[in-house]
Amino acid sequence: MFKTLQNAFKIKDIRKKLIFTFLMLIVIRLGSQLPIPGVNRTFFASWLAAQTGDAFNLLDAFTGGSLASMSIFALGINPYITSSIIIQLLTIAIPQLEEMQKDGEEGRKKIQNITRYVTVALALIEGTAMTIGFGGQGLLENPTWYNMAVVVIALTAGSAFLMWIGERITQNGVGNGISIVLLINIVSRMPDDFTTLYTQFMAGKSVAMAVLSAVIILAVILVTVVFVIILQDGERRIPVQYSKKLQGRKVLGGQSTHIPMKVNTAGVIPVIFASSLMSLPGIIAAFLGKGNGTGIGSQIITGLSSSSWCDPQNPVYSLGLLFYILLVVFFAYFYTSITFNPLEIADNMKKQGGFIPGIRPGRPTSDYLTKILNYIIFVGAIGLIIVCVIPIFFNGMFGASVSFGGTSIIIVVGVVLETIKQIESQMAVRYYKGFLND
């Protein structure tokens, strides 16, 4: 990775893209420190600390701590992520969106514009709900309608500005702009997390115990990262053979290729969906001021919180972990089913004269791809579960509560790998252009 970056800085065009990306990241971190006018910045941090569950922990990690400090980037890039997922799901249900998706570059631009509008609408709704819900509880120093409007506008503008920065990084930087914005927010929280781990497991301990704790912590992180790399890069290659065609005096086709089917076909989406669904009751209860009760409802909400799982003192709460695992598997199958269509792939192969060796074209090819896909999805879902359960286990057993859970690690490793691949591809294109010009 470091060799790739070193070589990239030697190429002027790529060096400009890297510097531009770095400057945009500085802007993001500076914006994360800008307070919203009229807001009590200590209120939300104290309120989050008082919550027994972890419903808001993932949101705060995705905003790089901006949510706790109530800066102008408190909503983060989350409205854009939610908007993208919604639009992607709606392309299956709405024929007009499906036609746009198939309409090449022009259709992609139209869908992108729709995603932007939905992002602003979601940011406006979330900002309004947050301002009204907490405005009278101490979030606003002077809860007037004017001050509420200022806070809502600031939150909405901050989220829209982050979306704009992400798109600029995609166009003028190294690519993957939205993912890089999310990456820098997650990474910015890690120094505080390592400080917490040091204070909790090493400070005040004997040298031998401190060294053992450090080795165990580094080993767990390293094993998790390596496992995520294997999970992200793993794929099943389905061989495809194209028959030869005689066109005039030319023989076309006849080449062999393959269909790459990633083991983790759905990426981090199943984990985000499952975590969001598990956190929703806790978020609603927190808004209603009923999140820290002792009734049956509060116990159910506690059982849905990952901070209560794998706790030897309260093993019954670990039933929530089983429900979480089932949700991850379900969403892995669900999301892949709407993004990967074996029947469409089989039809396209048949039209182009392609076939899988030993499998007849058409419906048998579709059935074969579906069978392989179902197996791969299950393996990928099990991999996602392992990555997510490792931090949860250590949190429950040893109280190692940090913000970079399995979801964050998958995002960080995935974005870094994808960004490095994009830089390498740009270097390769630059090399070939230079070679041809010479």
LINURZI-V135985 format. One record per run of one state. SS is the DSSP state (~ for helix, > for strand, _ for the rest). FROM is the first residue (numbers start at 1). LEN is the number of residues. If there is no record, write none. Layout:
[[SS & FROM & LEN] [SS & FROM & LEN]]
//
This chain:
[[_ & 1 & 1] [~ & 2 & 7] [_ & 9 & 3] [~ & 12 & 20] [_ & 32 & 3] [> & 35 & 1] [_ & 36 & 3] [> & 39 & 1] [_ & 40 & 1] [~ & 41 & 10] [_ & 51 & 6] [~ & 57 & 6] [_ & 63 & 3] [~ & 66 & 4] [_ & 70 & 1] [> & 71 & 1] [_ & 72 & 6] [~ & 78 & 16] [_ & 94 & 1] [~ & 95 & 7] [_ & 102 & 2] [~ & 104 & 36] [> & 140 & 1] [_ & 141 & 4] [~ & 145 & 28] [_ & 173 & 4] [~ & 177 & 25] [_ & 202 & 5] [~ & 207 & 27] [_ & 234 & 1] [> & 235 & 8] [_ & 243 & 1] [> & 244 & 4] [_ & 248 & 2] [> & 250 & 4] [_ & 254 & 2] [> & 256 & 7] [_ & 263 & 6] [~ & 269 & 19] [_ & 288 & 8] [~ & 296 & 9] [_ & 305 & 1] [~ & 306 & 3] [_ & 309 & 3] [~ & 312 & 28] [_ & 340 & 2] [~ & 342 & 10] [_ & 352 & 2] [> & 354 & 2] [_ & 356 & 7] [~ & 363 & 36] [_ & 399 & 7] [~ & 406 & 32] [_ & 438 & 1]]
//
